Amino acid sequence: MSRLSRAVAALVVVLSLVGLVGQAVRGNGVVNEQRSRHTVANATIDDRYYDCLSTQAHSLVSSSTPVRYRPGATLWEAVLLNKSAGSWITVAPPGSTPSALLGIAHTGGPSACLGDVVFARFHQPDGSWVTRTGTGASVPGSGPPPAPPL
């Protein structure tokens, strides 16, 4: 092996070790941030918020009730409903009539989840619609849950 190839091999080893150490330090920082009191508190609020929305949705419809999101639902509403109830709701197939239309409204008050409530509109036999608001859970406060650190 020539001196040049040994020097190149040594440089590759040194650069690799520097990269590995740098990534280890960065990874340790990420883990410490994820374990910080602030991050854990925010994650707890996030969990309580989505559990609250799920409980309210459960108070309105069962997992076997065919539902759709309300017409004109925003992307924000769809994301919140998917994160909170998407794992258990039954979406009505295209072309069928759903038993309920689900939505989220920011109303505030003591029965809300950080100010948001789940509501459902039910189609009645006479052709009218009845709107009910979810119950059974609340999370005091206002606004969406804090965003997780990236």
RATAHU-V700294 format. One record per residue. RES is the residue in one letter. PHI is phi in whole degrees, -180 to 180 (NA if undefined). PSI is psi as a letter, one per 20 degrees, with the letter a starting at -180 (none if undefined). OMEGA is omega in radians with two decimals (* if undefined). Layout:
# RATAHU-V700294
res & phi & psi & omega
RES & PHI & PSI & OMEGA
RES & PHI & PSI & OMEGA
This chain:
# RATAHU-V700294
res & phi & psi & omega
M & NA & p & -3.11
S & -81 & r & 3.11
R & -61 & g & -3.13
L & -63 & g & -3.14
S & -67 & h & 3.07
R & -66 & g & 3.14
A & -65 & g & 3.11
V & -64 & g & 3.12
A & -63 & g & 3.13
A & -64 & g & 3.11
L & -63 & g & 3.11
V & -62 & g & 3.13
V & -63 & g & -3.12
V & -63 & g & 3.13
L & -63 & h & 3.11
S & -64 & g & 3.12
L & -65 & g & 3.09
V & -61 & g & 3.11
G & -62 & g & 3.13
L & -65 & g & 3.12
V & -65 & g & 3.12
G & -61 & g & 3.12
Q & -68 & h & 3.10
A & -65 & g & 3.11
V & -64 & g & 3.12
R & -62 & g & 3.12
G & -62 & g & 3.10
N & -63 & h & 3.10
G & -64 & h & 3.12
V & -65 & g & 3.14
V & -62 & g & 3.12
N & -62 & h & 3.10
E & -65 & g & 3.13
Q & -66 & h & 3.13
R & -92 & i & -3.07
S & -64 & q & -3.11
R & -58 & g & -3.12
H & -63 & g & -3.12
T & -66 & g & 3.12
V & -64 & g & 3.12
A & -64 & g & 3.12
N & -65 & h & 3.11
A & -65 & h & 3.11
T & -64 & g & 3.10
I & -63 & g & 3.12
D & -59 & g & 3.13
D & -62 & g & -3.13
R & -64 & h & -3.13
Y & -62 & g & -3.09
Y & -71 & h & 3.02
D & -64 & h & 3.13
C & -62 & g & 3.12
L & -61 & h & 3.13
S & -64 & g & 3.12
T & -62 & g & 3.12
Q & -63 & g & 3.11
A & -63 & g & 3.09
H & -61 & h & 3.14
S & -71 & i & -3.11
L & -100 & g & -3.07
V & -139 & q & 3.04
S & -92 & r & -3.13
S & -68 & i & -3.14
S & -95 & i & -3.14
T & -79 & p & 3.11
P & -72 & p & -3.08
V & -128 & r & 2.96
R & -138 & r & 3.01
Y & -75 & q & -3.07
R & -59 & q & 3.09
P & -59 & p & -3.13
G & 82 & j & 3.12
A & -60 & p & -3.14
T & -78 & r & 3.06
L & -59 & h & 3.10
W & -56 & g & 3.13
E & -63 & g & -3.12
A & -61 & g & 3.13
V & -65 & g & -3.14
L & -63 & g & 3.12
L & -67 & h & 3.10
N & -65 & g & -3.12
K & -69 & h & -3.06
S & -94 & h & -3.03
A & -130 & i & -3.06
G & -61 & h & -3.11
S & -79 & i & -3.08
W & -127 & i & -3.14
I & -75 & q & 3.05
T & -107 & o & -3.14
V & -84 & p & 3.13
A & -65 & p & 3.14
P & -64 & q & 3.09
P & -56 & q & 3.14
G & 87 & i & 3.12
S & -98 & r & 3.10
T & -99 & o & 3.12
P & -72 & q & 3.07
S & -77 & h & -3.12
A & -150 & q & 3.02
L & -112 & p & -3.10
L & -96 & q & 3.07
G & -155 & r & 3.08
I & -129 & p & 3.09
A & -128 & q & 3.08
H & -96 & o & -3.06
T & -115 & h & -3.06
G & 74 & a & 3.09
G & 99 & r & -3.04
P & -72 & i & -3.11
S & -101 & k & -3.06
A & -106 & r & 3.08
C & -103 & n & -3.03
L & 51 & k & 3.11
G & 94 & i & -3.10
D & -102 & q & 3.04
V & -131 & q & 3.04
V & -90 & p & 3.06
F & -132 & q & 3.11
A & -136 & p & 3.02
R & -106 & p & -3.11
F & -111 & p & 3.11
H & -81 & p & -3.12
Q & -94 & q & -3.13
P & -57 & h & -3.13
D & -83 & j & 3.11
G & 96 & i & -3.14
S & -84 & r & 3.11
W & -120 & q & 3.07
V & -118 & p & 3.13
T & -107 & p & 3.08
R & -123 & q & 3.11
T & -105 & q & 3.14
G & -65 & q & -3.13
T & -136 & r & 2.99
G & 101 & i & 3.14
A & -158 & q & 3.04
S & -154 & q & 3.04
V & -132 & o & -3.10
P & -66 & q & 3.11
G & 124 & a & -3.12
S & -140 & q & 3.07
G & 94 & r & -3.14
P & -72 & r & 3.09
P & -66 & q & -3.13
P & -62 & q & 3.12
A & -74 & q & 3.12
P & -72 & q & 3.10
P & -69 & q & 3.14
L & -96 & none & *
